[in-house]
Amino acid sequence: MKRRQFLSASAALAAAPLATAGRAMAAPVQIGALSSYLNSLQSVQCRFVQVNPDGSQDRGTLSIKRPGRARFDYDKPNETLVMVGGGQVAIFDKYSGAQPDEYPLKRTPLNLILGQSVNLANARMVVDHRESADRTLVVAQDPDHPEYGQIGLYFEESPVRLAEWIITNEAGERTRVVLGAFSERQLGSSLFNVAGEKMRRAR
């Protein structure tokens, strides 16, 4: 996987298809219930599949420890590790060594779901909320910095589950990540320590 590919994917995967004509449109899951669900994801893991711009796929394990921490461990032969911690996103790959690509978490749409308290009911944050192909779609962006990009969250219902997200970055590039079922895990803070990972790789 090329550098920065974590936040890029083909525009053809920008959104799931709309509900088919002739089918009664179900009501989307309410925003309050979705916010409560996201806030419940305190220390969890799941498997994921990422679709790359060339149509290839990468798989791995996603770890989330809210607030503000996440980690994407990609399966071999991919040598990429994405760490979110200390307000930074760091992408380590076979080219970066101990010096990863880094940029502020607050400048990525992931910041919206990793915050201390997610409140999608903020009308300035949510720009779309509807039923899409039997799932609920919520498109959100930083209300103060829409130029940072958007995140489209697709939720299954009964029970509510975050099934995938599609990130559109400030360059208009899109990444699709399909998520497996989350399970609660005791995750140590060292898993999200960007400075510690730099030191480990520099040895």
C-alpha positions in Angstrom: 0.0 0.0 0.0 1.4 3.4 -1.0 2.0 6.1 1.6 -1.1 8.2 2.5 -3.3 5.5 0.9 -5.0 5.2 4.3 -6.9 8.4 3.3 -7.5 7.7 -0.4 -9.6 5.4 -2.5 -11.5 5.5 -5.8 -14.4 7.8 -6.3 -16.5 4.8 -7.5 -16.7 3.7 -3.9 -17.9 7.1 -2.6 -21.3 5.8 -1.4 -23.5 2.8 -1.1 -26.3 2.6 -3.6 -29.5 4.4 -2.8 -32.6 2.3 -1.9 -34.2 0.8 -5.0 -37.2 2.4 -6.5 -40.6 1.0 -5.4 -39.4 -0.1 -2.0 -40.9 1.7 1.0 -38.2 3.9 2.5 -37.5 2.9 6.1 -36.8 5.6 8.7 -33.1 5.9 9.5 -31.9 5.2 13.0 -32.2 8.4 15.1 -29.1 10.6 15.6 -29.3 10.3 19.4 -29.2 6.5 19.2 -26.2 6.6 16.9 -24.3 9.0 19.1 -24.9 6.8 22.1 -23.7 3.8 20.2 -20.4 5.6 19.1 -19.8 6.7 22.7 -20.2 3.1 23.8 -17.1 2.1 21.8 -14.6 2.8 24.5 -12.0 0.0 24.1 -12.7 -2.3 21.2 -11.2 -4.2 18.3 -12.5 -5.5 15.0 -11.2 -6.9 11.7 -11.4 -4.6 8.7 -11.1 -4.7 4.9 -9.8 -1.7 3.0 -10.4 -1.3 -0.7 -7.5 0.6 -2.4 -7.7 2.8 -5.5 -6.4 0.1 -7.8 -9.1 -2.3 -6.6 -6.8 -4.4 -4.5 -7.7 -5.1 -0.8 -5.8 -4.8 2.4 -7.0 -6.5 5.6 -6.1 -6.0 9.2 -7.2 -5.3 12.8 -8.6 -2.0 14.0 -8.2 -1.1 17.7 -10.0 1.9 19.2 -9.5 3.4 22.7 -11.5 6.5 23.1 -11.0 9.3 23.4 -8.6 10.1 20.6 -6.8 6.8 20.0 -6.9 4.2 17.2 -4.6 1.8 15.6 -4.7 0.0 12.2 -2.5 -3.1 12.1 -2.4 -4.3 8.5 -1.9 -8.0 7.7 1.3 -9.2 6.0 2.6 -8.8 3.4 1.5 -5.2 3.9 4.0 -3.5 6.2 1.9 -0.5 7.1 0.9 0.6 10.6 -1.4 3.6 11.2 -1.4 5.0 14.8 -3.7 7.7 16.2 -2.6 9.1 19.5 -1.5 12.3 21.2 -3.6 14.3 18.7 -1.6 13.0 15.8 -2.1 10.5 13.0 1.1 8.7 12.1 1.6 6.3 9.1 4.5 4.0 9.4 5.4 1.9 6.3 8.5 0.2 4.8 9.7 3.5 3.4 9.3 5.6 6.5 11.5 3.8 9.0 11.3 5.6 12.3 10.0 8.8 10.7 6.3 8.3 9.7 4.1 10.6 7.8 2.3 12.7 10.4 -0.6 15.2 10.5 -3.0 16.5 13.2 -5.9 14.3 14.1 -8.1 17.4 14.2 -7.5 17.8 10.5 -9.1 14.4 9.7 -12.7 13.3 9.8 -11.7 10.5 12.2 -11.5 13.2 14.9 -15.3 13.3 14.8 -15.8 9.8 16.1 -12.8 9.6 18.4 -13.7 12.6 20.5 -14.4 12.7 24.3 -18.1 12.8 23.6 -19.7 12.3 20.2 -22.7 14.4 19.6 -24.0 13.9 16.1 -27.1 15.9 17.0 -25.0 19.0 16.5 -26.8 20.3 13.4 -23.7 22.0 12.0 -21.8 18.7 12.1 -24.2 16.4 10.3 -24.7 17.3 6.6 -26.7 14.2 5.6 -28.8 11.6 7.5 -30.9 9.1 5.6 -31.7 5.5 4.8 -29.4 4.1 2.2 -29.6 0.4 0.9 -31.2 -0.8 4.1 -28.7 1.0 6.3 -28.5 4.4 8.0 -26.0 6.8 6.5 -24.7 9.8 8.4 -22.3 12.2 6.7 -20.5 14.4 9.1 -17.8 17.1 9.0 -16.0 19.5 11.3 -18.4 22.4 11.4 -15.6 24.9 11.8 -13.3 23.4 9.2 -15.3 21.6 6.5 -12.3 21.8 4.2 -10.7 19.0 6.4 -13.1 16.5 4.7 -16.1 14.4 5.5 -16.8 11.0 6.9 -19.7 8.9 5.8 -20.8 6.4 8.5 -23.0 3.4 7.5 -24.9 1.8 10.4 -26.8 -1.5 10.4 -29.8 -1.6 12.7 -31.4 -4.0 15.3 -28.9 -3.9 16.9 -27.2 -0.7 15.8 -23.7 -1.5 14.5 -21.1 0.6 12.6 -20.6 -1.5 9.4 -18.3 0.7 7.4 -17.1 4.2 6.8 -16.0 6.2 3.8 -13.6 9.1 4.3 -13.3 12.0 1.8 -10.2 14.0 2.5 -9.4 17.6 1.7 -8.2 16.6 -1.7 -11.4 14.8 -2.6 -9.9 11.3 -2.3 -12.0 8.6 -0.7 -11.1 5.6 1.4 -13.6 2.8 2.1 -13.2 0.7 5.3 -15.6 -2.3 5.9 -15.7 -3.3 9.5 -16.3 -6.6 11.2 -18.1 -6.9 14.6 -16.5 -5.0 17.4 -15.5 -6.9 20.6 -14.5 -5.3 23.9 -10.8 -5.5 24.7 -8.4 -4.3 27.4 -6.1 -2.1 25.3 -2.9 -0.7 26.8 -2.0 3.0 26.1 1.3 1.8 24.6 -0.5 0.5 21.5 -1.2 4.2 20.6 2.1 5.8 21.6 3.5 7.3 18.4 6.7 8.6 20.1 7.3 5.1 21.6 6.9 3.5 18.1 9.4 5.9 16.7 11.9 5.0 19.3 11.4 1.3 18.8 12.0 1.5 15.1 15.0 3.7 15.5 16.9 1.0 17.6 
